[in-house]
């Protein structure tokens, strides 16, 4: 008698993955398992549902089981699948840089609105602490700038950002530079300087979810005893790197938004204002060079 091979459907594979994720405390386990299958199969999540009764491809199943195991071990989803969406672009992600957050999309939106109001002016935009390159590439894809400079102190992050430049292929040049904060901008005047700098204290970092502490780069999160070291340095040095009427836009911790605004005033910035994110939290500091 010929041996009978049991047919495993996509639905059954996802069911098994869901149970594994639930046992390990991964929230929204079924949605997570479906998203992992979609990523492993190269399909939109909606197509996974439509194909759920089809036989599961063995190679996809193997990749899926590996992905489920890594998620069950606490590895963030974006690192497991190797990519994430940010505004209009798809980025490669890995532990060399922070996973882009939705709040940072709001920072980009504020900068784009400011730039659009400036009419035909183009100029250079700089992204300080670029990480994966999410801000720099969004400004290059959506903004009116003629060039974008992306800076990071981490060789790993700059390599990842450069890979994402090649992946996205933006319509204007994006130049990735290795260096500390504003140092790589010496001698260059920008129309806008944008940054999502580290803004946590050591104690706050210790309270973060284990998935963040164990997998995302600490250097991109912690900034001195008060969480303001990088913000303070950027506020002190950005004036020398901006054109007249240029914009400085920073993402800040909601607990330190008022302190950041006071630092801006002390550094001589006029009209510094804090803006709210989509959740109503004080999240963005915008200041202009008059």
C-alpha positions in Angstrom: 0.0 0.0 0.0 1.4 3.5 -0.8 2.1 5.6 2.2 -0.5 8.3 2.9 0.9 11.8 3.4 -1.2 14.0 5.7 -2.2 17.2 4.1 -1.5 20.2 6.3 -3.4 23.3 5.5 -2.2 26.9 6.0 -5.0 27.3 8.6 -3.7 24.3 10.5 -0.1 25.6 10.5 -1.3 29.0 11.7 -3.4 27.3 14.4 -0.3 25.5 15.7 1.8 28.7 15.6 -1.0 30.5 17.5 -0.9 28.0 20.3 2.9 28.2 20.6 2.7 32.0 20.8 -0.1 31.9 23.3 1.9 29.5 25.5 4.7 32.0 25.5 2.6 35.0 26.3 2.8 36.8 23.0 -0.2 39.2 22.8 -2.8 38.9 19.9 -1.3 35.5 19.1 -3.5 34.7 16.2 -3.0 38.0 14.5 0.7 37.7 15.1 0.8 34.2 13.7 -1.1 35.2 10.6 1.3 38.2 10.0 4.3 35.9 10.4 2.9 33.4 7.8 2.2 36.3 5.4 5.7 37.6 5.8 7.2 34.1 5.3 5.0 33.4 2.3 5.5 36.9 0.8 1.7 37.5 0.8 -0.6 40.3 2.1 -2.3 39.2 5.4 -5.7 39.3 3.6 -4.5 36.7 1.1 -3.5 34.4 3.9 -7.1 34.2 5.0 -8.4 33.6 1.4 -5.9 30.8 1.0 -6.3 29.2 4.5 -7.6 25.9 3.2 -4.8 25.4 0.7 -2.0 23.0 1.5 0.9 24.6 3.4 4.1 24.8 1.4 6.8 22.9 3.3 9.5 25.5 2.8 7.1 28.3 3.9 6.1 26.1 6.9 9.7 25.7 7.9 10.4 29.4 7.7 7.2 30.1 9.7 8.1 27.7 12.5 11.4 29.4 12.8 9.8 32.8 12.9 7.2 31.6 15.6 10.0 30.2 17.7 11.9 33.5 17.6 8.8 35.5 18.4 8.1 33.1 21.3 11.6 33.9 22.6 10.8 37.6 22.6 12.4 38.8 19.4 10.4 41.8 18.1 8.2 41.1 15.1 10.1 43.6 12.8 13.4 41.8 13.5 11.9 38.4 13.0 10.5 39.3 9.5 13.4 41.6 8.7 11.3 44.6 7.7 8.6 47.1 8.6 6.5 49.8 7.0 7.1 53.5 7.7 4.8 56.0 6.1 5.1 55.3 2.3 8.2 53.1 2.4 9.2 49.6 3.4 12.4 49.3 5.4 14.8 46.5 6.3 15.1 46.2 10.1 17.5 44.4 12.4 19.1 44.9 15.8 21.6 47.4 14.5 18.9 50.1 14.8 15.7 50.9 16.6 12.4 49.7 15.0 10.7 52.8 13.6 7.6 53.8 15.7 4.3 55.4 14.6 5.1 58.5 16.7 8.1 59.3 14.6 5.8 59.4 11.5 4.1 62.4 13.2 7.5 64.2 13.4 8.0 63.7 9.7 4.5 65.0 9.0 5.2 68.2 10.9 8.4 68.8 8.9 6.7 68.1 5.6 3.9 70.5 6.4 6.4 73.2 7.3 8.4 72.6 4.2 5.4 72.7 1.9 4.4 76.1 3.4 7.8 77.4 2.3 6.8 77.4 -1.4 9.6 76.7 -3.9 12.5 76.7 -1.4 14.3 73.3 -1.5 17.6 73.1 0.3 19.1 70.3 2.4 17.4 68.3 5.2 19.5 66.5 7.8 18.4 63.5 9.9 20.5 63.2 13.1 20.6 59.7 14.6 19.1 58.2 11.5 19.1 54.6 12.7 17.3 52.6 9.9 17.0 55.8 7.8 13.3 56.1 8.2 13.1 59.8 8.7 15.7 60.7 6.1 14.1 58.4 3.4 10.6 59.7 4.1 11.9 63.3 3.7 13.6 62.3 0.5 10.5 60.5 -0.9 7.8 62.9 0.2 9.5 66.3 0.8 10.6 69.1 -1.4 14.3 68.9 -0.4 17.1 68.7 -3.0 19.3 66.4 -0.8 19.1 64.7 2.6 22.0 63.9 4.9 21.5 61.0 7.3 23.9 60.9 10.3 24.5 58.2 12.9 27.3 57.4 15.4 26.8 53.6 15.0 28.6 51.9 12.1 26.0 49.2 12.1 23.1 51.7 11.9 24.8 53.6 9.1 25.3 50.4 7.2 21.6 49.5 7.6 20.6 53.0 6.6 22.7 52.8 3.5 21.1 49.4 2.6 17.7 51.0 3.0 18.7 53.9 0.7 19.5 51.3 -2.0 16.2 49.5 -1.2 14.0 52.5 -1.4 15.9 54.3 -4.2 14.5 57.8 -3.3 14.1 60.4 -6.0 16.7 62.8 -4.5 20.2 61.9 -3.1 20.4 60.6 0.5 23.9 60.8 1.9 24.7 58.6 4.9 27.4 59.9 7.2 29.1 58.3 10.2 29.6 60.6 13.1 28.3 62.0 16.5 25.2 64.1 16.3 25.9 67.3 14.3 29.6 66.9 13.8 29.2 65.5 10.2 27.3 68.7 9.2 30.3 71.0 9.9 30.5 73.6 7.2 27.1 72.8 5.8 23.9 74.8 6.1 20.6 73.0 6.1 17.1 74.1 5.6 15.9 71.6 8.2 17.5 69.5 10.9 15.3 66.7 12.2 16.1 64.2 14.9 14.6 61.4 17.0 17.5 61.4 19.5 17.8 59.0 22.5 15.8 60.5 25.4 15.5 58.0 28.2 17.3 57.8 31.5 19.1 54.6 32.6 16.3 53.9 35.2 13.6 54.3 32.5 15.5 51.9 30.2 15.5 49.3 32.9 11.7 49.4 33.0 11.2 48.9 29.3 9.6 45.7 27.9 12.1 42.9 27.7 11.7 42.7 23.9 13.1 46.3 23.7 15.9 45.9 26.4 17.1 42.6 25.1 17.0 43.3 21.3 17.0 47.0 20.4 20.2 49.1 20.7 20.5 50.8 24.1 22.7 53.5 22.7 19.7 54.7 20.6 17.5 55.0 23.7 19.5 56.2 26.7 20.8 59.8 26.9 22.6 60.7 30.1 21.4 61.0 33.7 18.4 63.2 32.8 17.6 61.7 29.4 18.3 65.1 27.8 22.0 64.9 26.9 21.5 64.4 23.1 18.6 66.9 23.0 20.7 69.5 24.8 23.7 69.0 22.5 21.5 69.3 19.4 19.8 72.5 20.7 23.2 74.0 21.4 24.8 73.2 18.1 22.1 73.2 15.4 22.0 77.0 15.0 25.4 76.9 13.3 24.1 74.3 10.8 20.9 76.0 9.8 20.0 78.5 7.1 18.2 81.6 8.1 14.5 80.8 8.9 15.5 77.1 9.1 13.7 74.5 11.2 14.9 72.3 14.0 12.4 69.5 14.7 13.0 67.0 17.6 11.0 64.1 19.0 11.1 64.3 22.8 9.9 62.2 25.7 6.5 63.4 26.8 7.8 63.6 30.4 10.4 66.1 29.4 8.7 68.1 26.7 8.5 71.2 28.9 12.2 70.8 30.0 13.2 70.5 26.3 11.3 73.7 25.5 13.1 75.5 28.4 16.4 74.2 27.0 15.6 75.6 23.6 14.8 79.0 25.1 18.1 79.0 27.0 20.0 78.1 23.9 18.5 81.2 22.1 15.8 79.6 20.0 12.8 81.8 19.4 9.3 80.6 19.1 10.1 77.0 20.3 6.8 75.1 20.6 5.8 71.6 21.7 3.3 69.7 19.5 1.1 66.8 20.4 1.2 63.3 18.8 -1.8 61.4 17.6 -2.4 60.2 21.2 -2.5 63.7 22.6 0.9 63.5 24.2 3.5 66.3 24.0 6.0 64.7 21.7 7.6 67.1 19.2 9.6 70.2 19.7 9.8 72.6 16.8 12.1 75.7 16.8 13.0 78.2 14.1 16.2 80.1 13.3 15.1 83.7 12.8 
